[in-house]
Amino acid sequence: MPLPATEALHPDANGLDTLSDREALDRLLSGQEAALAAVRGALPDIAAGAAVMAEAIARGRRLVYGGAGSSALMAMADAMELPGTYGISPENILVLMAGGMPGAPHLPGHVEDDTAEAQRAARLIRDGDALVAVSASGSTPYTVSLAQAARARGARVIALANNAGAPLLEGAEVAIHVTTPPELIAGSTRMGAGTAQKAALNLMSTLMAVRLGHVHDGMMVNVVADNEKLRARAIRIVASIGDVSEDAAEKALQRADGAVKPAALIACGATPDQAGALLSETGQNLRAALARLRHPA
């Protein structure tokens, strides 16, 4: 039986341990670059996944990220960055990881095979949620079982794997196969496959945020400004959109209780009540709200 691509030996791995530091690192980096380049072929499916995620959030459902091992770490990183970056409520995000969230720098391997735990975890998934299930091999028992149970509970499943024909991809509403080459360290999918997974997840969740109206001309207009860096960023965003000074932008943010979207409208001449109404009428889409403010019907 042929080995799956994620377990096969890479031809450039021969003699890796005999090379100089620079030569070894060059080969390892080339492996990462090749894995990242493979993401481009999956862009249509990544876009389809982003649409499913956006619809779930727009309908008040949740994004559920699930996996085991290093794949789960990639999923967890994407999930945990969404509230601060795009203002997605933590209540609308759930992470299900084999063995639970790590509390120490060790990922036990046996939990990846625990399908009973996957079935128990799946009880937290609700009808209409969007599950993003990630597995490099695409055959991790925990992740495959979680996806199957999620479908049975009415969730929409987005599956991301690095092996063609993987069980995880079967039956998924959106099947994302990122055809990464074998690893320079055979089977060490925290490397090339993990890099590709992180890129695919970042692309998918960012496009989701764009489609939800949380990005305006490359600026994160739904950012939660809870530290000095982000407060300064929010001021710059409002100043740029409103074409006003940073002092005026800060005052607009104060009138909007720190929320960037209404503050941008206030900086463009709206009252706080008018800004709220415009955003409500346009589904929180700032560009559409600005268009109505500048060109009322």
Buried (B, 14 or more C-beta within 10 A) or exposed (E): EEEBBBBBEBEBBEEBEEEEEEEBEEBBEBBBEBBBEBBEEBBEBBBBBBBBBBBBBBEEBBBBBBBBBBBBBBBBBBBBBBBBBBBBEEEBBBBBBBBEEEEEEEBEEEBBBBBEBBBEBBEEBBEBBBBBBBBBBBBBBBBBBBBBBBBEBEBBBBBBBBBEEBBBBEEBBBBBBBBBBBBBBBBBBBBBBBBBBBBBBBBBBBBBBBBBBBBBEEBBBBBBBEEEEBBEBBBEBBBBBBEBEEEBBBBBBEBBEBBBBBBBBBBBEBEBEBBBBBBEEBEBBBEBBBEBBEEEE
